[in-house]
Amino acid sequence: MIPVFKPFSDEKEMRNLKEVIDSGWWGMGPRTSEFENKFATYIGAKHALGLNSATAALHLALMCIGVKDLEVITPSMTFVSTNHAILYNGGIPVFCDVEPDNLNVTAANIEKLITPKTRAIIVVHYGGYACDMDPIMELAKQHNLYVVEDCAHACGGRYKGKMLGTIGHFGSFSFQAVKNLSTGDGAMLVTNDDEWATRIKRLRWVGISKDTFERGAGNSYDWFYDVTEAGFKYHMNDIMAAIGLAQLEKLDWMNARRRNITEQYKEAFATVPQISVPPVKSYMFPACHNFVIKTERRDELRQHLMMNGISSGVHYYPNHLFEMYKPYYKELPVSETIWKKLVTLPLYPGMTEDEFKHVIRAIWGFFKV
Ligand SMILES: Cc1ncc(COP(=O)(O)O)c(C=O)c1O
């Protein structure tokens, strides 16, 4: 079977891993700091904090902002972690509909949902295609709201030349196994705010004021630390960071491969009127995390692809339709109809020409092009 996603690696990941394993320091330490510094430079943010998942990153970002009993405007068309993070913090998710082409929230849709209880907005750059951030940031400024960019799909993508994740107050990047940059599991939370960065360092390490590596930085192991709040076990470790450092070096190359395959898919499907593809708008430089087409014959097409040895996915079932989110239900006409048309086709940097041509031929065959 051709998979939907597949991580890409070469000898660099193995070399870095061996180094860390041989070093005897596997926990959060020098490689995590190195990865944080290099990632912060790459993204252009003051602070990058290494964590063990983007679910954790979103949890901590909203914890710093403080959303208890307050409303957070958020898409339903996302992985459920985006919205669980609001509930973890005692906030109220207010679901926002998306534009039908790129499946992103828009300032116009957000504006209708703002109330005196609104505290924050979460945007997801769906598939690595940027939300239109200028009007969203303008709206946030007018109403004194915080903006969290969920960049799980968007590592290396840009908006009007700016790196995604650096436009809002927080940028959350997932390094889960199928993401553009992968460490198996892992994440980076970026911000320019010094106080938040200090608090996140504590919160990711069960609330301890100094991490073990910092305490051991001199020759003697300074055992004393204070615990100032009930934090979590959310930190990154040097094994993840070793892989991350190797991945970061080739991230732009891997994203260029993704864009190239996306272009070839688009060219091939230009002759298939029964399917539509995500447009690249003038403000986007996409990270092309996934390739999601829309068709009225979604389930039949997925079945046909499976018979031809091709896996496909559906991203996403709108979160507001999940049983546990029913108390927050509000009608979202676009999300509620469009998810039935979505098919995620295979896309990954190491995809061979034979593989993506096989996908293209299978789709042409199904629609009898
Ligand atoms: C849009 C989005 N947000 C958040 C997450 C959570 O990321 P993680 O698996 O690193 O917790 C994901 C993961 O798939 C995602 O796709």
The ligand as an ORCA input file, in Angstrom:
! r2SCAN-3c Opt
* xyz 0 1
  C      -4.019     20.739     13.599
  C      -3.380     19.945     14.698
  N      -3.258     20.493     15.918
  C      -2.682     19.834     16.937
  C      -2.197     18.550     16.781
  C      -1.603     17.847     17.957
  O      -0.276     17.531     17.744
  P       0.480     16.422     18.633
  O       0.166     15.088     18.023
  O       1.928     16.779     18.506
  O      -0.019     16.532     20.014
  C      -2.280     17.942     15.529
  C      -1.763     16.586     15.316
  O      -2.125     15.868     14.429
  C      -2.896     18.651     14.466
  O      -3.006     18.113     13.240
*
